[in-house]
């Protein structure tokens, strides 16, 4: 086999690639000396059994993980399409490509400066991908039906091809597809105007026929064959001394040979002199970048987030149905206090106020899974420098704000009327405003958990714990004045404390709020005094002489919140609640930004290797 040097101008070339991953306290070699090349317009297929290191190698070739060895990438953009299709489910196919152009095409390039030029690029890709018939169909997801699996794969590749990359790296783009769809995807990769490297799991004969080059990885990540795809079966058969059995596909034979004779084949590859062995320079780094000079991405990010949220059933129909249903339930539970000024109305209305807070806070968890799933799309796009973390986070927050505020206001207004709370304009306005504020604080806390948690399962465990802790310090279940000083920080961070105090004051703290007291109320209070240790013979006298348990609203507020809490102005409670909203959002942004720092530092690490 003639010797070939590494020539990045013709496509992708790599040699002696070693990838080590940290597993607990030890390093594990996942890829060991992989080598290969593919010219511009060619398709390099990476084959290997499960666990052979295909995905890790492709991530190294795309610059996603650090590696040792020589990697020469072509000049231009390197696009990376992971195995999981990272697409927003409620956008249409056409919108997905349009936003890919608006967000990722470099507008410093005069070809993409105008919106019409970017739209034309998206339309041309629809034809190339064969997706014109489903351009108006929504993408969908595993849980919600959309386009077919093959169409999703082609769309995911199209999102990367919109950049006109010099190198496209795709991880198992045909997995999970039927033979027809797999062949369509393979043909698309073969016709792509770029050097393409893709891992392919168990390709059929027709799919294998689309490969120009082939790299077979043996168990342990060492190369069992690297070269032209058409010559692979014959070369491997000659190396192991066993002919290809009849009725056996080329891919099947190569995988079996790599499993049975991996060490011998790897030794043969290294001894063949197919690639230059001298380590002349470390792996190069190329990645398409969209800096601020290329135009702001905020407007398309806001439009995309708005469309995806507006069409999401969790954010719209389910949220509206939940708000109306829970308001009707609250109204039915506390209907007995409507129009009453007796002592029972005090406890009923207090319970109703705290219940509506609990409902809104824990209902915010419905958006947790949605955000964690969407976070994967953000992380992928941010690693490719499509936009900044700040623009994404601001756009997402602004797109969700109208839905969160509107449905909270619907629930607050409807439950207020059904429970029969104080019929005064300022009280109604304060109740709705503070319940909306509490909802936004809970949504902000959920967003923070979603940004910090490594995955959805962990986030679902952490979020109820934090909300329950905040609930304990809300002021209803325990007197805040009696808490140890060391727990003061939990009081300050409790969204229930500030929102419950505000709702309580709006309902009870007005000077005209008074409650009647019957003999039965005084007798009940006298029994509580006796049960607390007073002589039982004084029960009748106490029943006649004790004052009304709760004569007015101010007394009730001071009893629940304590003297300091009752004296605090309502505006201060509002400012504290607003501070929690802002604080949780800032921390969530910081957590998302921290996730991208490693990707931003990767080029420097690669150059220093």
N, C-alpha and C positions, 0 to 999 in steps of 0.2 A: 504494500500500500504506500503510495508516494507521500512524502512529508508535506504538510501544509502549515503555514504560519497563521497567526491570529490577524485577521483583517477586518476591522470594524466597519470600513466603508462599504463592504459587500453585504453586511447584515450583522448577525450575532455570532460571536465566536468565544468559546470559553474552554479553559483547561485547568486541570488540577483543582477543581472547586471542592472545598471542604467546608461543611457547615457543622458547627458544634452547638448544641442546645443545652441549657442548664436544666437538669432534671434533679430536683431536690438539691443535694449538696455536691453532686457530681456532674461532670460534663459528658454528654453522650454524642458521639459522632453519628450524625444522621445521613449526611452525604459525604462520600469518601472518594475524592479524586475524579469527579464527573467531568467529562469533556464532550464537546460537540460543536457544531456550527450549522448555520442556515443562512442562505443568501437572501437578499431582498426579494420579496415575492414568493419565498419558499415556506414550507411548513415542516417544522421539526416536531416530531411526536416523541414524547417521553413516556416510555412504557415501563411497567414494573408491577410487582405484586403489591398488595396493600402493606404499608409500612416500609416500603423500599426507599422513601424519601422524595417522591415525585413532587409533592406540594411544596416541601421545604426547598428543593432545588429551584423550582420556578419562582418562589418568593425571593430567593437570593439573586436570580437573574434579573428580576424586576427591581431590585434594590430595596425590597421590603425588609430583608434581614441581612445581617452582616455575614460575610463569607471570606475564606482564604482562597487564594489562587488567582488566576487571570480571567477577567471577564471584559471583553471589548464589546460595547454596545454601539449601535449605529448612532450617528449624530441626529439629534431630534428628540421627539417625545417618546418616552417609554410608557405604554399603557398596560395596566394590569387588571385582568378580569378574574376575580376569585371564584371559587367553586359555588358558593352561595350567591344567588342572584340578588344583588343589593339594589332593589328598585322600590320606589314608593308605590304602594298598592292601589291608591285611589286616583292616580293620574292616568290619562290615556296614553296609548303607545306614542301617538304624535306629540303630545305634550312632553313626554319623557325625553324624547330626542330634542325637542325645541329647548327645553330647559338645560339639557346637557350642553347645547351650543351656547346658550346665553351665559352659562356659568363657567364653562371650561375653555371655550375658544378664546385665544389671546387677541383682544381687541386692539392691541398695538399693531397687529398685522393688518394692513389695509384691506385684505380680502374679507375680514370679518368685522370691520368697523361698523357696518350698517346692520340694522335688525333684519332687513330684507335678505342680505347676504347670508346671515346665520340661518334664517328660515329656509332659504334655498338649499343650504347644506343638509338640513334635517329632512327636507322632502326628497333630496337625492338619495339619502341613506335609506329612507323607507322603501324606495324601489330596489336598492341594492340588497336590502335584507329580506325582500319579499313580504313586507308587512303592510303594504298599501291597503289591503282589504280589511285589516283590523286597526287602522290608524286611529279610529274613534273609540275603540274598545278600551276599557280600563285594564290595567296590568293585572290586578288581583294578587292574591297571596295563597299560602297553603290553606288558610281558614276561609278565604273568600274567593269564589271562583272568578277567574278572569280569562286571559288568553291562555292558549295551550302551553305545555312545558317547552316544546320546541320553539315556539314564538317568543317565550320569555328568554330563552337562551340567546336567540338571535338578537333580541332587543338589548340584553345586557352587553353583548359584544358590540352592538351598534353605539351604545353610550361611550364605549372606549374608542371606537373607530371614528367618532365625530371629531376627534382631535387630529385625525390624519397622522397617526403615530408612525415612527420609523420602525418601532419594535412593539409587537403585541404579544403579551404573555397571558395565556388563558389556562386556568386550572380546571381540568375535567369538564370541558364545555359540553360533552356529549353524554355525560352520566345521567341516568334516569330517563333517557329518551328511547323511543322505539327505533328500529333500524332505519326507517325512512327519515325521521326527524334528525337522527344522528348523522346521516349522510348529508342532509341539507346544511347542518351546522358545519360539518367538515368541509363541504364544498365552499361555504362562505369563507372559512379561514384560508382555504387554498387560494381563493380569488382576491383576498385582501391585499391592497397595495402596500404591504409592509412585510418585514421579516416576522414570522409567527412561530412561537414556541408554545406547545400545548401538551399537557398530560392527558392521555386518553386511556380509559379503563376498558379492557376487553373489546377492542375494535373489531368489527366484522371485516370481511374481505374487501367489500367496496369502500368502506371507510379507510382501511389501510392503504388502498390504492391512491388516495389523495395525498399521502405523505411523500414529501421529497427527501426528507432526512429522518433518521431514527436514532434515538438513544434508549438503550435498554438498561435498566438498573437492576442489579442483583440484590437479594436481601442483604441489608447492611449498607446500601447506598453506593456500592462500587459499580463502575460501568462494565456491563457484559458485552455490549456492542455499541459502536458509535460510527455512523457513516450513512451512506445512501440507503434509503428504505428498501428499494427494489433488490439491492444486493444482500440485505441482512440475512434472510434464511439460508442462502448458499454459503455465506461467510461463516455463519455460526455452525452450520452442519459440517463444514470442513474443519473447523476448530475442535469440535467435540467428536468427530468421527462417526456421526449418526445422521443419516439422511432424513429429510422431512417426511413423516409418515403420510400415506395417502389420506385424502379427505380431512386434512388438518390445515387450518388457516395459518398464515404466516405469523400473526400476532400470538396465537395460541402456542405455536412451536417455540417462538422466541421466549415467551414467559416461562414455559416448562424448562427450556434449556438454561435460562438464567437461574432458576430455582435449583436445578440439579448440578450444574457445572459453573456456578457463579464465580468461584475463586479462580478456576482455570481460565475462564473467559476474560475476567478482569486483568489477569496477568498478560494475556494475549493482546488486549487492547493497549495496555501500557507499553508493551514491547514492540508494537507495530510502528511506532514513530508517526502516528497519524497527526500528531500535534506537536508543536515546539515545546520542549520540556523545561526550558530555562525560565525561571521566575523573573521576568524583566520589570514588571510594574504591578501594583495592586489593582484590584477590581476598580474600573472606572465608574463614574456616577453620572447618569443623565436622567433628567426628569423634567417634564414640561411644567413650567411655572407660570402662574397668572398673578402678577404683582399688581399693586394699586394703580400703576401706570396703564394697565390694560383695561381700566374702567371699573366702576363699582359693581359689585355683585349683589348689593342689598335689595334692589328692586326686584330682580327675578327670584331671589330667595324668598322675599315676602309674598310674591304672587304664588310661588310654588307651595309654600307652607299654607297659605290661605286656601288654595284649591284642595290640597290633601286633607286639611282639617274639615273643611265644609262638607266634603263628601264622606267623611268617616262616620259610620253609624255610632261609634262610641262617643264621638265629640258632638253629635247632633241629635239624631232620633233617640238613641238610648238615654242621652243626658236629659233631653226634654221630657221624655216619658218618666224617667226617674224623678225629676223635679216635681212634676204634677202628681205622680202617685204618692210620693212621700208627703207632699203638702196635704193631700186628702187624708192620708193616714194620721198625720199630726192633728188635723182638724177634728177627725172622728174621736181620737183619744182624749183630747182636751176640750171637747165641746161643752162639757158640764160647767166650765168656768166662764163661758161666754155671757157677758152682761152681769156677772156677779161681782159684788164687792165684799163678800164674806171672807173668812179666814182661810177656807179651803181654796179660794181662788188664788191666794198668795202662793201656796206651794204648787198648785197646778201650773200657773203661768211661769213660775221659776223653772219648773221641770220642762215646760215646753220650750223655753228659751235655750236651755242647755241641750235639749234633744235636737233642735234644728242645727245647732253648732256641730254636734257629733255627726249628724247626717251629712252635712256639707264637707266636713273635714275628711271623713272616711270615704265619701264618694269620690274624692279626688284621686284615690288609689286606682280608679278605673283607667286613668291615662298613663299609669306607670309602665305597663307592658308595651303599650304603643310607643312610648318614648324610647324605651330600651331597644326595641326593634329598629326604630328610626335612627338611633344613635349609630348603628353599624353603617348605615348609608353615609352619615356625616363623617365618621372616622375614615372611611374609604376615600371619600371625595376630598377631605382635608389633607390626607396624606399625599394626594396627587396635586395639592396646591390649587384646588379649584376656587377656593374663597377662604376668607379668614374666619376664625372662631367667633369673633365679635359680631360680624355681619350675620352669621347664621343664628347666633343666639338671640340677637335683637329681633331678627325677622320672625323667628319661631315664637318668641314671647308676644310680639304684637299681633301675630296671626291668631293666637289662641285667646288673647284677652277678651275680644268681643263675645266669644262663645261662653267662656267661663263667667263673665260678668252678667250676660243676659240670662242664662239659665239660673244663676244664683238669685238674680233679682226676681225672676218668675216664682221661684220657690219661696223666697222671702215674702213677697207681696201676697201670694195666695195663702200661705200658712198663717200670715198675720191676720188676714180677714177671717179665716175659718176658726182660728183659736179665739178670736174676739179680743185682741189686745187693745191697748188704749187708742181710742179714735181721735187722734190729734195729729195734724199735718207734720209737725216737726218730729214727733215721736216715730211716725211711719217712715219718714225720710231717713232718720238716724238708724232705725232698725234695718232697713234695706241696705244702707251704705255700709254699716258695720258687718252685716252678714256677707255682703259681697267681698269686703276686705278680708274677712276670715277665710272665705273660699279661696281667694288669691294667695293668702299666706299658706294654706294647706297645699295648693297646687305648686307653690314655690318650694315647699319642703319636699314634696314628691319629686319634683324636678331635680332637686339636690341629691336625693337618694338615687335616682336614675342615673345621674352623672357620675356618682362615686362608686356605685355597686359594680362589680365585674360582670355580672350577668343578671338576667331577669329573675332567676330563682332566688338569688341572694337579695335582690331588691325587694321581692315580695315578702321576705322574712324580716328585713330591717324596717321597712316602712310602718307596719302596724305597731312595732315596738316603740318607735319614736312618737307616733301619734298617741299611743296609750300613755306614754310618759308625759307628754304635753297635756293630756286630758287630766291626769292626776293632780296637776298643779293649776287647774282651771279655776279653783276657788269654790266649787260646790261640794266636793267630797271631803275636803279638809280645810280648816281655817288657815289662811296664808300667814296670819300673824303668829301662829303657834309653831311654824316650821323652823328647823335649825338654820342658823345663818349660812352654813355650808351649802345649803340647797337653794340659795338665793338665785344662782345662775339659772337653775331650771325654771324658776318662776319668771325670770326675765325673758326666757326663750319660749315660754308657753303661749302659743297663739290663742288657746282657750282662755287664758287669764285675761288678756286685754279685750278680746271680743266679748266674752261673757260679762265682764264688768261694764262694758259700754252698753250692751243690750239691756242689762239689769237697770242701769241708770236711766236709759231712755224710757223704759217702761214704768219704773217705780219712783224715780227721784224727783219728779215734779211736785211742787208745793200742794197742788190740788188733789193728789192721790191719797185717799183715805179709805179705811176698811172698817166695816161694822163688826161688832162682837156680840155674840149671844151668850146666854147663861151656860149653854153647853160648851162653848169655847172656853169660858172661864173655869168651868168644872174640869175640863180636860187638862188645862194648865195646872190647876190645883193638884190633880192626880200625879202629874209629872214632878211637881215639887215634893210631894209626899214620897214618891218613889225614889227621889234623890236623897232622902234622909230626914225630912221634916216629920214631926209627930203626926200619926194618923188621926188623933183626936181633933187636930186643927183643920181637917179636910173641909168641913162645912164652912168654917169661918174664912178659910182661904178662898173658897169658891165664890164667896160674896164680896171679898175685899180686894182680890187681885185685879190689876189693870188688864186691859185688853192685850192679848199676846202680841199682835201686830196692828197698832192703831193707824199707821200711815206708811207710805212707801219709803220715806227716808230712814225710818227705823229698820225696815227690812234690809235695805241696801247696806246699812252700817253693820247689821248682824251677819250678813253673808260675806261682805268684803272686808270687814274690819274698819276701824276708824280711819286709818290712812288711805285705804282703798276707796272708801266712800267720799273722802275729802278731795281726792284727786280729780281735776277737771276732766270732763268728757273728751275734750280736745287732746289731752295728754294720752288717753287710752288710744285714740285714733292715731296719734303720731307713733306710739309704740308699736301698734299693729302694722303701720306702714313701714316702719324700720325693719320689722321681721320680713315683710315681703321683699324689700330691697336687699336685705342681708342674705336671705336664702338664695335669691337670684344671683347675687354677686358670687357667693360661694359655689353655686352650680356652674357659673361661667368659668370660675377658676379651675374647677375640677375638669371641665371639658378641655380647657386650654392646656392643662397639665397632660392630658392624654395625647396631645399632638406635639408636645415638646420633643419626645423621642424621635418622631418622624422628621421634625425640622432639624434635629441634630444628626440625623443619619448620614448626610453627605460628608460632614466633617469627620465622623467616625470612620467612614469608608476610606477617606483620603489618608487618615492617620494610620490605617491598618498596615 
